[in-house]
Amino acid sequence: MVSTLAPVLQSRHIAHPIPGPRSRHLHEQRSSEVTSAFGAALPVFIERAEGGILLDVDGNRIIDFASGIAVTSVGATNTFVQARVAAQLDRFTHTCFMVTEYEGFTEVCRWLNAHTPGTFDKRSALFSTGAEAVENAIKIARAATGRPNVLVFDEAYHGRSLLTMAMTAKENPYKMGFGPFPEQIFRAPNAAPLRWPTGPENACAEALAAVEAILAAHGPETFAAMVIEPIQGEGGFLVPADGFLTGLRRIADEHEIIFVIDEIQAGMGRTGRLFASEHEGVVADLFITAKALAGGLPLSAVTGRTALMNAVHTGGLGGTYAGNPLSCAAALGVFEAFEDGSLLANARVIETIARAHLEPLLDSVAVVAEVRGRGAMLAIEFADPLTLTPRADVAKAVAAACHADGLLVLVCGTFGNVIRLLPPLVIGTDLLEDGLRVLTTAIKQQNGVA
């Protein structure tokens, strides 16, 4: 597919103060038509997106360090994705795979079965959203084990549906006012080194001991699944202490609990490997993917051991839009984009460049408590240097300064004190460097550092 549009210049440009007049007008219209329950990190309206740039309706070119929350990892106008979707659009948009079948669904499952970690025989199921896939993973685990309980972790984020809200840790804005929630969800501490009470060196062993204690208290034979993100996303891009994931795998095996890895945000090349759990050498029984899986179209998946995936009765899984043909075509384009290895290499280059800019802040800016992450999934946490009291005010001010200067960043973390960086893997080096200069300048200026 060849675009008839002129390329979007890959440089930051402020034509009007952000948000510009046209965006402000459209936002007023939005406010009169759309529920206020939907927020907006940056109230600008986008006309086009290409490479690492978002072009808004006022002519501002904004550097994209968000990728639609880790969705457009291969770029918002990837030619492989566009070509596949355009070809499918000519054929048909929908039939429902449970009514009449189509090859794209099977081809996506085949790729996932071959590429997700684990050499055992696998099957996959496709859905639409990450939360939907998480819920179906729990259904599969319960069907396979006959057990009700699910173990999740502090700082977890698994979605906005009723069950996944129960699994998610953060109260505001995700759970506040929406209860009661489903029962049978138990929460264990995550081995996050920075804030571990007895020091980072104890995080792994003590967190694993806490997991064992929770299982013992409620009966390990009652737990169907243990669900964890290999790098926690909304919780603050928390990388677990070395050995924690492998320890969980051991515990799950010991008690015949289904080990579920949620790679919705960390997967599909974001960390410099196809899947973030590969960094730990850990293999899940059930593996959840979404977000970047279809390059901007809604698609999610559960992939796992055949005996588990086939434990559900025929008709027990599905959904009207599950594995929509256009989304499957987009996913096949994403897989094609990863074939030559350049995107994974780019993710690793992004980390190297970003750390060179960000890590010196640890010594020069007192409230920068930690720079962490892997590949193009990085974060800066702000906290009081003596007490580690979270500084959400700093994160908010830094984000606002970046937005005004043409750089889109997102705030996350249980306490709202973390800036997360999710640039598209296709971002150019010059543009990445410019965005990082904007970010580091904002951090220094907001904290009185020359």
N, C-alpha and C positions, 0 to 999 in steps of 0.2 A: 504493500500500500504506500503510495507516494502522496504526501500532503501537498495541497495547493496553497497552504498558508506560508508566509515568510517565517523563517526560524525566529524563535524568541532569543534575543541577545542574552548571553550568559554572563551578565554583569548586573550588579545592584544599581538601582536608579530610583531616586525619589523625585517624582514629578509634582506631587502634592503632599502636604503633610498627611501622614497615615493615621486614621482612615481619611481618604480623600472625599470630595463633595459627592461624587456619584455613589460611592460606597455608603456614605452616611444617608443619602436619600433612599437607597435600596434597603438599608437596615431599618429605616423608619417604616417602610412598606412591610418588611418582614415582621416587625413588631405588631403590626395591625392584623396580620394574617396567621402567624405561627405562634404556637403556645410558647410562653416564656419559660417553660420547663427545659427547653433546649438552650444550652449556653453557646458561647462563641469565644474561643481563645483570642482571636483577632478579628474584629468586625469589619472585614473587607470582603468584597465580592470579587471572585477570581474569574477572569475572562479566558485565560489560557495557562497551561502549565507545561513546562518542557525542561528536561535536564534537571538542574538544581534551582530553577527560577519559577516563581508564581507571578504571573502578570495580572494585575488587578484592573478593574474597569476604569480607574483613573490614570492608567499608564505607569503606575509604580511597578518596578521589578524587585520583588522581594525574594531574598535567599530562603530556600526551603530547608529547614532543619527539622521537619516534622514528618514528611512523607505520608500525610493523611493518617497519622498515628501508625507508622511502620507498614503502610499498605502499598504505596507506590515505590517499593524498593528498586524495581527495575526501571523506574521512570514513569511519569504520568502519560507519556505518549510513546511507549516502547513500540518499535515497528513490528516486532514479532507478535506482540499481543494484538496490535491493531489489525494486522493482516489476518490472523486467525479469527478474530471476532467478526471482521467484515465478511469473510468467506462464509462463516456460520450464519450471519444475518441474512445472507442471500438465500440460505436454505430453509431455515425456520428458527423461530425464537423460543419455542416451548412446545413440549408434548406431555411432560411429566413422566419421568423415568419409570414410575410405578405403573403407568398405563401403557405406553409404547416406548421401546428402548432406543438408544442411540449410542454410537461408538465412542463419542467423546467422553462419556461418563466412565466407561470401562478403561479407556486409555489413561485418564487421570489416575484411576485406582491402580493401574498397572505401574505407573511411574512411582507413585507413593509406596507401593509394596516393595519396589526394587530399591528405592533410595533412602527410606527411613532406616535408622539404625536397627541392626538385628538380622542375622542370616536365616532365621526360621521362616517357615511358610506363613504368609500374611494374607489378610483380606482388608479391604477398605470400604468405608461408607461415606458418602458425600452429603453435605448439608449446606446451609446458607450462611450462618453467622457463627462466630466463635462460641458464643454462649450456647447456641443450639448443639454444637459439637460436644461441648463439655457435658451438657445434660445427657446426651446420648451415650457418652463414655460411661457415665454413672449407670445408666440403664443397662448397658452391656455388662458392666462389672457385677451388678446385682443379679442379672439373669444368670450369669456364669457361675456365681458363687452361692446364690441363695441367701446372701447376707445383706443387712440394711445399712450399716454404718459407713461413713466416709471420713477420712482424715485429711485435713487441709492445714495451711500454715499461716502464721502471722504475716502481715503485709501482702497476702495473696490478692490477686484480682482475677476473677474467672468469668465475669459478665454481669448483665443487668436483668436477666430473667429471675424468676422467684427463687429457683434452686441455686442458681449461680450467685445471686445476691447473698444467700446464706453462706456460700463458700467464700465469698469475697470478704476481706477483713475491714476495709475502710468504710466507716459509717457515713460521713458527709463527703460527697453528695449521693453516694450510690445506694445506701440502705435507709437513710433517714426518712421516717414516716411511712415506710412501705411494709412493715411487719404486720402480722407474725410471719416468720419464715419456716420453711420445712425443717423438721427435726432430723436427728441422726447425723448431724454434721459436728465434728469435733476438731478443735484447732490446737496445733502444736507450735512451739517456737521455731522460727527459721534461724539457721546459723549465720546471721549477718554479723560479720566481725566488728564493724565500727562501734556498735552500741551494745555488744555483749557485756553483761554486768561484771563478769570476773575477768574480762580481757579477751582480746581476739584469739589468743592462743588456746583458749578453752571452749571456743564457740562450737566446734564440731562435736567433740566428745560429750559436752553437757547437753547440747540440743538433741543428740541421738538418745541420750539417757532419758530426756524428757519425753521423747516419742515413745520409748519403751514403757515408761510409767503410765502414759495416757492409755496405751493399748492394754496394759495390764489392768488398769482401773475399770475399763469398760468391757474387757474380754476381747482378746485379739481375734477370736473365732467369729466375732460379730462384724468385723470390718470387711467390706467388699473391696474398697479401693483406697489408695493413698495418692493424692493428686498434688503435683508441685510444678511450678515454673522453673526451668533450669536457670534463668535469670529473671527475677521478678520485675514486671513491667511497671504498672501503675504504683506498685508499692515503693518504687524508688530506684529501679535498675539495680537491685541488690544481687550481687554475685555471692553465692554461698561459700562458706569456708571450705577449703580443700578437704575432700573426703566425705562431705556431708551427703551428697547424692549417692555415692557408692554405699555409704552406710545405710541409707534408706532402702536401697535396693536389697541389701542383705537382710534387713528387718522384714521387708515385704516377702521375700522368699521364705524366710523362717516361718512366717505365720500364714503363708499362702494367700496373701493380700495382693490384689491386682495393682501393679505399680503404673501410674498414669502420669505421663509427662505432657504438660501443656506448653507447646511451642508456638502458641498463637502469635505472640509478639516477637519472640526471640528467634524464631525459625526462618526458613527460606532465605538463607544467606546473610542475614542481618549481622551475625557475629564473626563473619569470615569463614565459617563452615556452613554447610547446608543447614545443619541443625545445631543449636547451642549445646545440647546434651553431648554431642560428639567431643567437645572439649574435655568432658569429664570421663569419657569412655563408658557412659552408662546407657543401658538399653532398656526401654520401657516395654511393658506388656501391651499397653495401649498408648497411642501417640496422637496428639491433637494438633492440627494445623489450621490456619485461617489467615486473616489479614493479607499478607503479601502473596498468598497462594495463587490468586488470580489477578494480580496486578491492578486492582481497583474495582473489579467486579465481585459481587458477594458469593463467596465459596468457602466452605470449611470441610474438614474431614476428620474422621477417626480411622486410624490404621492400627492393626494389631494382630496378635497371634490368631491363626485361623480358628482354633478351637474356641477361643473367647468370642470372636466376632460372629461365629456361626451358632453361638449358644442361644441367641435370641430367635424366637419363633418367626416364621415367615409372615411379613406384614407388620412386625413389631417395630421396625425402623422405617423412616421415610419422611416425606414432607412434600407438599405441592411443588415448591420451588427447589427442592434439594437437588444439587448437581445440575442446575439449569444449563442448557446447551451453550448459551453464550458465555457463561462463567467457565464452563469446562474448556471451551475454545481458548479463552483468555489464559487459563492455567497452562494449557499446552504451549502457548506462546511464552509464558514465564519459564517453563522448563527448557524451552529452546534457547532462551536468553542466557541461561546458566551453563549451557553445554561447553563453552570454550574456557570456562574457569576464570574469565576476566572479572566478573562481578565479585566473586569471592576474593580475588586478589585486591580489588578496589576497596572492599570493606576493611581489609587489613591495612592498606595504605592510609585510609581515612583515620583509623585508630592511631597510627604512628604520627601522622601530622597533628591530629587533635591533641594528643597527649603532650607533644612538644610545646603547644600553646598553653595548655591548661595546667599541667603539673607544676610549673613554676609558681602558680598562684598559691599553692599550698604553703609556700614560704613567705610570700609577699602580702597575702590577704588573710587576715586572721580568721575570718568567718568561713573560709573555704575549708570544710572539714575533710572532704574526701573527693577524689576524682576516680571514678570506677566504671567498669563495664568491659565489653569486648567488641572488637570490630567497630561497626558503625552504630553501636548501641551503647552510648556513653552518657555519663551523668556527673553533675557537680552538686554536692550537698553542702548546704549552708547551715552552720550551727555556731553557737557560742563556743569559743575556743577552750574555755575552762570547764564548762558544765555539759557541753554538747546539747544544750537546749536548742531545739529546732528554730531556725530563723526564716519562717515563711515570709516575713516582711521583706527580707533581702531578695529571696527568689522572685517574689512578685515585682519588686522594683526593677530588678535586672531584666526580667522578661519584658516589662513595659518599655524600658529603654531600648532594648533590642528591637522590639516591634516598631518603635518610632523611627529607628535608624535602618529599617528595611531588612530585618532578619527575623524570621519566624522561629521561635523556640517554644517549647511546652514545659509547663510546670507539672510535677508529679510528686509522689511520695506520700506516705501515710499522714505526714504533718504538713504537706504542701511546701516543703523547703528544698526541693530538688529541681534543678533544670535538667531536662533530658534532651539529648541530641540524637536525632534519627534522620540524618540526611539521606537522600536517595543514593543508591550505590553507584549511580552514573554521574554524580556531581563532579565537575571539573576541579582540578587542584587549585587553580587561581581563585575560583569562586569559594571553595571550601576555606582557603586561607583568609579571604576577605571576611567571610562570616565569622570565623574564629577571632579575627581582630575586633570586629564589632562586639562580640560577646565578652572578650577579655577586657576591652575598654569599658564596657558597661559595668562589669564586676568591680573594676578598680574605681571608677568614678562614683558608684553607689556606696563605696566603702572608704572614700577619702584617701585613696592611694594614687600617687602621681603616676 
